[in-house]
Amino acid sequence: MNISFSYFLVILLLFSFPLYNLAQTNGRVATSSSITATDGSTQWLSPSGDFAFGFQKIQDSKDQFLLCIWYAKIHEKTIVWHANMSGPVPQGSRLNLDPQRGLILSDPQGTTLWRTDLVVGNIDYALMNDTGNFVIMGSDSTDPLWESFKYPTDTLLPNQTLERGSFLVSQRSLANFTQGRFYLRMLDNGSLVLVTQSMPSNSDYDGEYYNSQTSDTTNATNSGDKLVFEENGMMYVLKRNNQRQILTPRSIPSASHSYHRVTLNFDGVLTHYYHSRNFNSSGWHVLWSQPNNICTNIRVDKGTGLVVTTMYAILNNAYGDCIPDFPPSCGEVGSGSPEHSYSLVTVNDTDWPLSDFQQISPSTEQDCQIACLNECFCAVAIYRDNSCWQKKLPLSNGRVDISLKSKAFIKIRKDGVSPPSLGLPIPGSQKQSWRIWGIMASSLFGSSVLVNILLIGVFCSGFFHIYRKRANAVLHTSHVADSVCHSFTYKELVEATKDFKEELGRGACGIVYKGVMPIGSRSIVAIKKLDRVAHEVEKEFMTEVNVISRTHHKNLVSLIGYCNEGPHRLLVYEYMSNGTLASFIFGDPKPTWSQRTNIAMGIARGLAYLHEECSTPIIHCDIKPQNILLDDYYVARISDFGLSKLLLINQSRTLTNIRGTRGYVAPEWFRNSQVTVKVDVYSFGVLLLEIITCRKNYENEESYGPEAILRDWVLDCFQEGKLEALVESDIEALNDKKQLERFVMVGIWCIQEDPSMRPTMRKVAQMLEGSVEVTTPPCPYNFSITI
């Protein structure tokens, strides 16, 4: 009877125990294990069952899934981490733990969608920890080869830290897990800041919603080192001298009875939540949040007053961006009165303080309106206190406040329709629509923060979707009617340059001249004469011009216009006052370390945009210091992108059958291998080493001896642990050897001879910023280098 009873108990326990736990012991995941995105798919649970790793079905979606980590025991199944992808994956996608490469996510057709980059070493197993950290362990190390805690998304968990250079980034919306615009950054200077990104400025961020004030320029040891979220729920900035600046404002519910998380919400508010471990509890509660009021807490260095962050809307996404179908076009300069093409809509007590490009003071209301109509770059003009502020697209950080006592004049295309007004509504007309938006705007004054944001988003959506219009500029001898930049006659450019008198520079693309043209708030332009373009390929020329003109990024030189007349092919760019990067880093005095690191990160972001975010991916093919320009604020701007397709095949190279410049050319050019965006990664790696050392990639061998080839010298210094030799007496660089080492390792990863070993430019930018860990790179060559 005892044997039978024991046997019965064993059978009972087996059937009462979840089947998926039989395949997983203490959270461990064996190599070659896999899970598939389906309803009720297998999950990799932590030992306690608190956390799960796997696929969650996207709400209100039939067959879309997110690879993520979530709280498994509570009803909400709250996601705390997700794979950093562009969006959800289709049903049938598969995640596999590969013994050499780590986690690999593939779609049903087998195409790789995401993987754990930079995993080096043989993998023993993976583990879903009770802390919520998913780790990949190697057979030869006690430290993880990869861990989700090092790649946070929008949430920090207890026992997790945010190192200098790392950040959290918000979601686009509650149901949209793509990247939003709010960032919580632990800056290299030691401050923890909450900021927005992608604003039209000459700096990374235009304003701060929160700043821990933990940087100390006079005493570096008193500066912040990292953000720490302790197991007990306490959060603080740990300084380099081990002192703490506590962020948690009050008593904390016991971690033994409550779950804790800190999340940067999609609306930009950093919030500490707690949730009872009792499964019958009423959900997440707020312990504290920063800022207390995001509408009034932003601090800016320009503009006027405080601003409300406003997300411009596209259809069905009140927190997205809207792109007008009728951008103000400079193509109509000199083609008639602007009143024939544009009208102004007046909206009271509205402003976008961070989008100014020109102020007119004193000014009357009428003068302000006329000035905006006649300025091709003016999208909105704000009139207040006898002054007029002209704004250009894209607009950001909008503010609606009755205390402004201002008028916003929004410029729209007429399209042959009588100018709309905000007067009495006419049923079924656009006037009625504008009246509706006006009423909605006025209702914002008494609304909550979230409602304000939503309604302003709807207002923007209504504005840009009611008045649809593409630019209708007169294009001289062009067969492409949708170019967004201006078409100039050759005569106009001859006059602007005084018959091409002042030369700014020259290269494989032709000669650049300085010109003066009254086409905007800045009259000085740079005009590139493409004398090596194949003149017979007019259609290809215009196709590429349209591709280039539609690129908009703070680290790219903007194309203003072009000339495509007879044998003449010219491009008109904005003028960069501080010249080329070559003259900056190779000149005297040398730029500071902070200037050089900011320039490097800017170039990386610009290349990532060209490779991954343009509608047509662009391979530059000639990244070098001479093709990087510096604006008034020494922000790096990539030039000559997209021009490689415009050049004659035997004129676009300095080496036989190779595009590019000696010293920056990727090895695959010599092997007749397929050329991809990785050729730009290689060139950037060489450029990065030049930026670090302020030395050219090749120096005179008689003067420099074995140090003449920069790549070999840097590799020797790195392998011998003598990085200080690369920056000599640069005190600022020597005081931050961690960043110096990171930049050098990124450079070596970029110049790997095997293109597949090079990271993408998106990954390069993340590694330079410090948000992605940089592992020790292998020797980039197929042979050992000895000197």
N, C-alpha and C positions, 0 to 999 in steps of 0.2 A: 504494500500500500504506500509506503514512503517513497519508493522508486517511482511509482505511478504518479504520485502527487507532485514530486519534483519535476518529472517530465511534463506534467500538465502546466506547471508554473513557467517552465522554459518556453513552451509553445505559446502561452499567453503573453509573455513579455515580447517575444518576437513579433507577434501580430499587432501588439499595441505600440510598437516602436516604429517611427516613420521610416519607410523603406530607403529614402535618400540618405539617411544617416548611416545605413549599412555600408555604403560605398565611400564614406568620408569619415576618417578617424581624427578627432581632435582638431578639426578645421583644416587638415592637410589635404592637398590636392596633388595627386601623382602626375608626373609628366605624361604627355600624350592624352591626358584627360580632355574632354570637350563637352560643351553644352550648346544647345541649339535654341534659337529664338522662336519659341512656339508657346501657345497657351499652356500653362501648367508645366513649363520646362524645368529641368533640374536646376537647383541652386546650390552654390557652395557656401555652406553655413559656417559661422564661427563656432568654437566648442560649446559656448553657452547658448547659441542660437539667437543671440542679440542682433547680429548682423548677417546679411546675406549678400553674396556676390553673384550676379547673373543678369538675366534680361528681365526688364519690366515693360509691360505693354503700355504704350502711350495712351493717356486718357482720350476717349472719343476717337480712337483710331482703330481701324479694322486689322491692320497687319503691320504696324510700325512699332519697333521695340527700341529700348535704350539699354545699353550695357552700363551697369551701375552697381553701386553698393547702397544698401538701405537698411533701416531699422526693421528687423523681421518680426519682432514679437508684438509690436503695437499696431493698432488698427490702421493708422495713417500710412504705414510703409514708407516713411519719409526718406527721400533720396539724399545722400550726403556726399556722393562722388559719382561722376560719370566719365566715361572715356571721352577725351577731348577731340570730338569729331565735329563735322559741320552739321550733323543732324541725326535723327534716329535711323535705324537700319530696318530692312524689310524682314518679314517673317521668313524663317528658313536660314537666316544668317547663322554662322557657326563660330564659336570661340574655342580655340585649341591652345593648350599649354605645350609649346614645342620645346624639346629638351635643349636646344641651342639658342633659339631666338626669343623665347618667352611667350607672352600672350599674343596670339594672332587672330584678328577678327576678319572673317571673310563673308562676302555676300553669297547667296545661293549659287551663283555661277563660279565661285572660287576666287573672285577678285579681292585682294587684300584691302580692307577699309581702314584698319587701324592696327597698330602693334606697339608693344613696349620697346621703344627705341633705346639704343645704347646699352642693352644688356650684354655684358661681356663675361663669358665663363660658362662652364657646364652647369646646367640646372639640375638640382636634386629634387626639389618639390616646391610647391607654393602653399601659402597658409593664409586663411581668412582669420585674422586675429579678433579677439573680443574687444579690442580697442576700436575696431572699424578700419584697421589698416590691413590692406591686402599686400603681402610681401612675396617675392620670388627669391628663394634661397639657393645658393650655389653649393656644390659639393666640396669646394676648397676654401670656403670662407664662412665665418660666423655672422658677417654683416650681409644684409639683403642686397641682392643684385639690382633689385627694383622694388619700390614700394609706393603705394597710392598716396601715402602721406606726403611724399616729396612732390606730388603733382596735384595739388588741391584745385578744386573748381570754385564753388561758391561757399563752401562750408569748412569750418575747422571743428575737430572733435577733441575731447580731452586727451592729453598726452601728445598733442600735435603742436608743432612750432611753425612759425613763419619766419624763415631766415631773411637776412638782408638781400634785396634784389628779387624776392619772391612776392607773390600777390594772390589775392582772390579776385575773381571776376564774376559779376552778376549774370543771371540768365536774362534772355531777351524778354520773357514774360513768365507767368506762372506755369503755362503749359508748353513753353518754347524753351528748350534747353540749349539753344545756340548762344553764343557769346553776346552778352549785353554791353553796356557802355560804362558801367560803374566798376571801379577798381579800388581794392584795399591793398596798398603797397607798403612794404617795409623797405624804405629807401636806403641806399648805400650810406647816406649821411646820418642814419640812425633814427629818422622820424617815421612814424606810422601815419599814413595819410589816406584819406578817402577822397577820390577824385573821379572825374569823368575823362574819357579819352575821345579821340577823333573829333576834335574841335578845330575850327579854322584859325590856327594861331601859329606862332613861330617857336613855341615851346611845347613840351610834351603835354602839359595840362594848363588850362586857363584858370582854374580855380580849385579850391579845396573845401570840402564839406566838413572835414575833420582833420586835425593835425595834433599828434601827441606831444609836439614840442620837445622831442627827446634828442635833438641834434645839438651839438656843442662844437662850434668851429674853433674855439679857443682851447678846448681840452677834449681831445678825441676819446679819452677813456671814460668821459662822462656822457658819451653819446649812446643811443640805443644800439643793441646788437641783434636782437630778435624778439618776436612776439611769442609768448609762451602761454599755452592753455593747459593748466594743470589738471590732473586727474580729479581733483576735488571741485572743479568748476571755476577756479580763480583764473583770471587772465591779467597779464601784465607785460610791459616792455622791460626786458632784461637788458641792463646797460653793460658796457664792456667792463666796468669796475664791479660787476655783480650786484649793483643796487637795482631795486625794482621800482617801476612806476606803475602802480595798480590802476587798472581800468575798470574792474568790477566795482560798482558803486555801493553795494549793500550786502547783507548776509545772503549766503548761497544755500539753496536746498541741498540736503545731503546727497552726494553722488551715489551712495548705496541704495537710496530710495528713488532717485530720479536720473533720467538720461539728460545730458546736456549737449548742446551744439551752439555754435555761433555761425550765423549765415548772413552773407551779403545779399539782401533781397533784391529782386528785379527792379524795385522802385528806388534803390540806392541807399537804403537804411540798413546799417549793420546792427543785427539783433542777436542777443543772447537768449535762447529758449531753453526751457526745461520741461520735462514730461515725466509724470509719475510712472514708475515701473509696474504699478498696478494696472492690469490690462483694462479695467473698467473705468479708468480715469477719463477726464473730459478733454484730452488733447494737449497741445503745446501751449505753454504760458510764457509771457515775455518777462525776463528778469531785468534787462536793461537794453537800451539801444542808443546808437549814435548815427547821425545827429538827432537831437531832440525834435527839431523841425527842419527838414531838408529844404523847405521853401525859403528859409531866412538865414541858414547857417553857412552858405557858401561865402568864401573869402576870395576876392579877386584882386589882382594888381592893376587892372585897368577897367575901363567902363565906369559906370556910375551906380552906386548903391548896391544893394543885395539883389540876388536874382533867384527865381524859381527855376529848377531844372525842368525842362519841358521836352518830352519825347515827341518828335514829329511822326505822324501816322502814315502808314500805307494801309490799304484796304484790309480790314480784319486784324489789324495789329496796331493798337493804340500806342505801343511803346517802340515802334520801329522808326524807320526813316522814310520820309517821302521825297520823291524825286520829281520836280516839276517837269511837265512835258513842254514847257515854253521858257527855257532859260533865257535871261536877257542876253541878246546877241549884239556883239560889237560889229557884226557884219553889216549893220544898217547905218553905220557912221557915214555921214555925208550923203545919204540916199533920200533925204527928205526930212520933214519935221517929225520928231519923235511922237508928237501928239497924234499923228496919223496911225501909229502902230500900237501905242500904249495908252492906258489910262490908269488912274490911281484910285484905290479903294481906301477909305479912311476907317481906321479902327482906333478907338480911344483907349488910353491908359494901358498900352501894350509896348513892350520894349524887348530887345535882344542885346543886352549890354556888351556881350563879348564878340560881336560881329562887326564892329566899327571899322571902316577903312578911311573915312574922311570926316572931318568936322568943319562946319561953316558957321562962323560966329563973328559978328552978329548976323542974324538972318530973320527975314519975315517968313510967315507961313507960306505965302505964295512963292517966294524965292526958293524955299526948301523943296516945294513940289516941282518947280521948273528944273532945279538942279538935278533932282533924281531922274526926271524924264530924259534929260540930256546926257546923263552919265550912264554909259552902257553897262557898267558893272553894278549899278545900284539896283538892288532888289526891293529894299524897303528904306524909307527915310523917316526918322523920328524927329518931331519938332517939339521943343520944350524950352521954356525960359529964353526965348529969342535966340536959340541955337538950333542947328540942324545937324543930325548925325546920319551919315549914309551907311547902309549895311549891305554886305554882299553875301551871296550864297556860298556854302550852306549856312543857314541860320541855326543857332543852338542856344540853349539856356534861356529860353523865353520867359518873360515875366508879365503877368497881368495883375495890376495893382491900381486901385482907384487913387492912391496917393501920388502916383506919378504925374498926373495932370499933363499928359502928353498926348500927341496924336501920331499914329503910325500911318504912313502913306505907302500902301503895298502896290507895287507896279505889276500890272497884268497886261497880257496881249488882248487887243480888241477883237481880232478875228472878224472884223466887219460887223460886230455887234455893238450897239450903243453902250457907252461906258456904264457899268453897273453902279448903283449907289446904295446907300443904306437908308433910303427914304421909305415911303409907304410901300408895302409889298404889292406887286402885281401878280395875280394868280397865274401859276404855271411859268413864270419868268425867272431869269437869273436874279433879278432884283429881289424876288421873294426869297431865294436861296440865301443871298447875302444878308437879308434881314434875319433869317433864322440863325445864321452863324453869329451875327451881332448880338442877338438875344442870348445865345449860349455863352458868348464871351463875357457878357455883363453878369451872367449868373455865377461866374467863377468867384466873384468877390466874397460871397458868403459861404463858399463850399469848403469841404475838407481838403487836405493835401492830395489824397489819392484821387478824389473826384476832380480836383483842379487839373491834375495831370491828364486824366482821361479826357476831360472835355476840351482841353487845349489841343490834345492830339486829334480829337474829332474835328475841331475847328480847322487845323492845318490840313487834315485829309479832305475836308469839304472844299477848302480854298483851291488846293492843287488838283482836285479831280473835277471840279465844276468848269474851270477854265483851262481846257486842254489845248495846247498849241505847240507845234514845233517851229523852231526858228526858220524864217523864210528869207534868209539873206540872199542878195544877188551874188552869185558865184561866177567869177570871170572864167570863161572857158572850162568850167568844171562840169563833169558828168555825174558828180555825186552831190545830191541836193540836200543831204541831211548833215553836213558838217556843222559842228557847233562853234567853229572858230571863223575868223574873218578872212575873206579872200581879198588880197591886195593886188593892185596892178603893179607891173614892174616899174612904171614911172613913179608911183608913190614911194617905192622902196629906194629907188635911185635918189629921190629928193630927200628922203628921211636920212640916208647915210651920207648925203652930200657927195654923191657919185662914188660910194664905197671908199670913203677917205680914211676913217679910223678903224684899224684892224684890232680886234680883241684877242684873236687866237686862230689857230688852224689845226686841222687834223685830217684823218682819212675821209671824213664826210665833206670837207670843204673848208672855207674860210668864214669866220664869224666877224661881223662888223657891228659897230655901235651906231644906233639910229635914234632919232627923236621923232615921235609921232603922238599927236594929241588923241589917244584912244582910251584914256582912263585916268585914274588918279595919279598914275606914274607915266611920264611921257618918254622915258628912256627905255629902249628895247635892244635886244640882241638879235641880229639878223644873220642867219646862216645861209650862205650861198652854196648850194649843192651842185658844184660844177662837175662832179663825177657821177651823177645820177644818169641812168639810161633814159634819155629824153623821150624815146618812143613809147615808154610804158606809162602813159598818162593815167590809165585806169588803176594800175597798181600803185602809182604814186598817191592818187587820191584815196584809195582804200587804206593805205598805211597812215596817211594824214588823219583820216577819220578815227582810226584806232588810237593814234597818239593823242589826238585832241580830246578824246573821251576819257582819258586817264586823269584822275584827280586824287592826288596824295601830297601831303605836306613835304615829303622827301623826294618829289619829282619836280623838275623844272616845267612850268606850264607853257603850253603852246598857245600863243595868242592868235596867230594867223599864218597864212601861206601865200605863195604866188605860184601859179601854174599857168604860165602864159608863154606860148610859143616854145622856145628852147630854154626858158628860164624856170628853174625850180628853186624856190627859197622858202625858208621857214622863219617865222617871227616868234621869238621867245621873250618871256619876261627877263629883265636885266638883273644879273646877280652882282651886287656891288662889291663883294669881297673876293671875287676871282675864283681860281681853282683850288682844290684841295692840295694839289702838288706844290703850289707856291706857298701855301699855308704851313704844311708840315715839313717841307724841305728848306724853308727859309729860316731867317733869324730875326727875332728870337723864336724859340720853339713854342708851340701852343701848349697850354696846360694839360695835365692828365685828364681832368674832367671834361675839357673841351674835346679832347681826342676820343674819349669813350662815348660821349654823346654823339659825336659825328659818326663813329662806327655803328652804333645802334640805329641811328637814323638811316644810314645806307642799307643796313640789313632789313629794316622795315620796308623801305622803298622797293628793294628787290623782291621781298616776299609778296608785296602787292602786285608787282609786274608778273610774277610767276603764277600766283594762285588766285588773285582777286579780280583781275581784268577779265572782261568778257572774252577776249582773245589773249591767251597767255603770251607774254613777250619775253624772248630771250635777248638780253642786251648784246652779248658777244664781245664786248670791249670795255669791261669794267677796269678802270685805272684811275689814278689821282687826277689826271687831266680832264676826265669826264665827270668828275664830281665838283659841283659849284657850291659856293657858300653865299647865303643871302645876308641881309643887313645884320642879322642876329647870329651869324655863323652856323645856321642850320644847314645840314648837308642836303643838297638837291642833285639827284641823278639826272644827267643830261644825255642826249644822243640815244635814248632808248627807242627801240623800234626802227632805227634807221638802217640796220644791217640789211633788211629786205629791199631797201631803196637803192643800194649801191650796185654798181656793175660788179660781176663776179670776179673780175681780175683787178678790181680797184679797192675792194673792201677788206684787204688783208695786208699784213706786212710780212707774212711768211707764205710760201707757195701753198695754194689751196687751203689756206687757213685764215679764218677771220679773227681779228684781235691784234694784240700788241705783244711783242716778244717779252717774255718774263711773266706774263699774266695768262698765257694760253694753256688750257687744260691738255693733259697728255693725249686724250682720246682724239684730238684733232690730228695727231700724227699717225694714228693707227687706222684711219678711215672708219672709225667706229661711229655709231649713231650719236649725234650731238643732241643733248637735252639741256634742261635748265641747270644741270649740274656743272656745265662749263662756267656759268656765272658764279657758282658756289666756289669753284677753284680760284677764279680770278679775285673774288672777294677775300678768300683766305690770304692770298699774297698781299692784297691791299691792307687787310687787317694787320698783318705783321709790319707793314710799312707805317701804319698809323701808330702802332705800339712803340716802335723804335725810332720814329722820325728819320728813317733811313730808306734809301731806294732799294728795290729788290736786287739790283746788281750794282756794285760799286767798282771802282778802279782796282784791279787786282794788285797792281804794284803798290798802291797806298794801303789797302786793307788786308792783303795776304789771304789767309784761309777764311777770313770773315767777309770776303767780297760777295759771296752768294748769300743773300739774307736768309733764305729758307734753311740752308744747311747750318748756318750759325745759330739761328733760333733753336733748331732741333738739338744741336749740341748743348746749348745752354740749358735747355729744358731737361735733357737726359742727365746732365751733370748737376742739376739743382742750382744753377747760377743765374737765375732770372734777373737778379739785380743788375747784371752786366748789360741787359737789354735796354734799361732805362737810365743807366749811368747815375747822374746826380739828381734825378727827378724825385724830390722829396715826397711830393704828393702821391706818386705811383708807388714808391717804396713803403709808404705808410699803409697801403692797402694791397699787400702781396696776394691776398685771397682773390681780389678782382683781377690783378695782373696775371696770376696763374690761370684763372678762368679764361681770360681773353687769349692767352697764348695757346691753351689747349684747344679752344674753338678754332683758332687759326690753323693748327695742325690737323684737326679733323677735316677742315675744308680743303686742304691741299692733298688729301689722300689720292694716290695714283688711281685707285679703283673708284670709279664714279659712284658705285653702289654703297661705298663706305662713307661717302660724304653725306652730311645731313641736308635736309631741305633748308631753304632760307627762312622759312617760318620757324623751324627748329633752331636755326642759328640765332635768330633774333631772341628767342626765348632763353637760349643758353647765355647769351651776352647779358640779358636782363637779370639773369640769376633765377628765373622761375623754373628752369629745367636743369637738373644736375648734369654736370659735365664730367664724364669718366675719362680716365687716362687714355689718350689716343695711342694707337700703335705707330710704328715707324711708317711714314707715308709712302715709302718707296719699296720696290720689290727686292731691294738689296740693302745691305747695311752700309751706313755712311761712316767712314773713318777718316779722320784728319790728323 
